[in-house]
């Protein structure tokens, strides 16, 4: 019995680089366009579906254009127990958009996500790659003012 008949697929030797390459591409262009996904798939010898699957699986990757500053509110259990909903409402009030939206000027995108690794500082959020914890509505206003 050969490997194919045992259910083992041939994998591109560069498949392990995919997530890192997607993150780098998003850092350059703020989102992963269909064209970029197709180019990356071809260069790695993968199908477009495989690359798209990874690009849409991870919440920190986006296939739609994002604002210059991406706000991510953590919805893990520790944050939820420490009034994450109040933080979500404070962000909405401060930037004028709801989760899943981008401000008309392209300054902010707002997303809800699972754990960001800041449970000890719940409730927490990220703005771009900056983590902010022990949030209150007053802290939200001050933090977001720095990104305007």
C-alpha positions as CSV (number, residue, x, y, z in Angstrom):
1,X,0.0,0.0,0.0
2,X,1.4,3.4,-0.9
3,X,1.2,6.6,1.1
4,X,-1.6,8.0,-1.1
5,X,-3.9,5.0,-0.6
6,X,-3.3,5.2,3.2
7,X,-4.8,8.7,3.2
8,X,-1.5,10.6,3.5
9,X,-1.4,13.6,1.1
10,X,1.7,15.0,-0.5
11,X,2.4,18.3,1.2
12,X,4.3,21.3,-0.2
13,X,7.7,21.6,1.6
14,X,6.8,25.3,2.0
15,X,3.4,24.7,3.6
16,X,4.8,25.4,7.0
17,X,5.6,29.0,5.9
18,X,2.0,29.8,5.0
19,X,0.8,31.4,8.2
20,X,4.0,33.5,8.5
21,X,3.7,34.6,4.9
22,X,0.0,35.5,5.3
23,X,0.8,37.6,8.3
24,X,3.6,39.4,6.5
25,X,1.4,40.1,3.5
26,X,-1.3,41.5,5.6
27,X,1.1,43.7,7.4
28,X,2.1,45.2,4.1
29,X,-1.4,45.6,2.5
30,X,-3.8,45.6,5.5
31,X,-5.8,42.7,4.2
32,X,-5.4,39.5,2.1
33,X,-6.9,40.2,-1.3
34,X,-8.1,37.4,-3.7
35,X,-5.1,38.2,-5.9
36,X,-2.6,38.0,-3.1
37,X,-4.1,34.7,-2.0
38,X,-3.8,33.3,-5.5
39,X,-0.2,34.5,-5.9
40,X,0.8,33.0,-2.6
41,X,-0.9,29.7,-3.5
42,X,0.9,29.5,-6.8
43,X,4.3,30.4,-5.2
44,X,3.9,27.7,-2.5
45,X,2.5,25.0,-4.8
46,X,-0.8,25.0,-2.9
47,X,-4.4,25.3,-4.0
48,X,-6.2,28.7,-3.6
49,X,-8.7,26.9,-1.4
50,X,-5.9,25.7,1.0
51,X,-4.5,29.2,1.3
52,X,-8.0,30.8,1.6
53,X,-8.9,28.3,4.3
54,X,-6.0,29.3,6.5
55,X,-6.6,33.0,5.8
56,X,-10.2,32.8,7.0
57,X,-9.5,30.4,9.9
58,X,-7.4,32.8,12.0
59,X,-9.2,35.8,13.4
60,X,-6.2,38.0,13.2
61,X,-6.1,37.6,9.4
62,X,-8.6,39.5,7.2
63,X,-9.7,39.0,3.6
64,X,-11.5,42.4,3.6
65,X,-9.9,45.8,3.8
66,X,-9.2,47.0,7.4
67,X,-8.8,50.4,8.9
68,X,-5.4,51.7,9.8
69,X,-6.1,50.8,13.4
70,X,-7.8,47.5,14.2
71,X,-9.5,47.3,17.6
72,X,-10.0,43.7,18.8
73,X,-12.1,43.1,22.0
74,X,-11.4,39.8,23.7
75,X,-14.5,37.7,24.3
76,X,-12.9,34.9,26.3
77,X,-14.6,33.9,29.6
78,X,-12.4,36.0,31.9
79,X,-13.1,39.1,29.9
80,X,-16.8,38.3,29.6
81,X,-17.0,37.8,33.4
82,X,-15.3,41.2,33.9
83,X,-17.9,43.1,31.8
84,X,-16.5,42.9,28.3
85,X,-20.0,44.0,27.1
86,X,-19.4,47.4,28.8
87,X,-16.1,47.7,27.0
88,X,-17.6,46.8,23.7
89,X,-20.3,49.5,24.2
90,X,-17.6,52.0,25.2
91,X,-15.6,51.4,22.0
92,X,-18.7,51.7,19.9
93,X,-19.5,55.0,21.5
94,X,-15.9,56.3,21.1
95,X,-15.4,55.4,17.4
96,X,-19.0,55.3,16.2
97,X,-19.0,51.8,14.7
98,X,-20.1,48.4,15.7
99,X,-18.1,45.1,15.6
100,X,-17.4,44.1,12.1
101,X,-17.4,47.7,10.8
102,X,-14.8,50.2,9.7
103,X,-15.1,54.0,10.1
104,X,-15.8,55.9,7.0
105,X,-12.4,57.7,7.2
106,X,-10.6,54.3,7.4
107,X,-9.0,55.1,10.7
108,X,-10.5,52.2,12.7
109,X,-11.9,48.7,12.2
110,X,-13.6,47.0,15.2
111,X,-13.7,43.3,15.7
112,X,-14.6,40.8,18.4
113,X,-12.2,37.9,18.9
114,X,-11.5,35.0,21.1
115,X,-8.6,35.0,23.6
116,X,-5.8,37.4,23.0
117,X,-3.6,36.0,25.7
118,X,-4.2,38.8,28.3
119,X,-6.5,37.0,30.7
120,X,-4.6,38.3,33.7
121,X,-5.6,41.8,32.5
122,X,-9.3,41.2,31.8
123,X,-11.1,42.9,30.3
124,X,-8.6,43.4,27.5
125,X,-8.3,44.5,23.9
126,X,-5.7,44.9,21.2
127,X,-5.3,47.9,19.0
128,X,-3.1,46.7,16.2
129,X,-0.5,44.7,18.1
130,X,-0.7,46.7,21.3
131,X,-2.4,44.9,24.2
132,X,-4.4,47.0,26.7
133,X,-5.8,45.4,29.9
134,X,-7.8,46.2,33.0
135,X,-10.1,48.3,30.8
136,X,-12.7,50.8,31.9
137,X,-14.8,53.2,29.8
138,X,-12.5,56.1,30.8
139,X,-9.4,54.1,29.8
140,X,-11.0,53.2,26.5
141,X,-11.4,56.9,25.6
142,X,-7.9,57.7,26.5
143,X,-6.4,54.7,24.7
144,X,-8.3,55.3,21.5
145,X,-7.5,59.0,21.5
146,X,-3.8,58.1,21.1
147,X,-4.7,56.3,17.8
148,X,-6.7,59.2,16.3
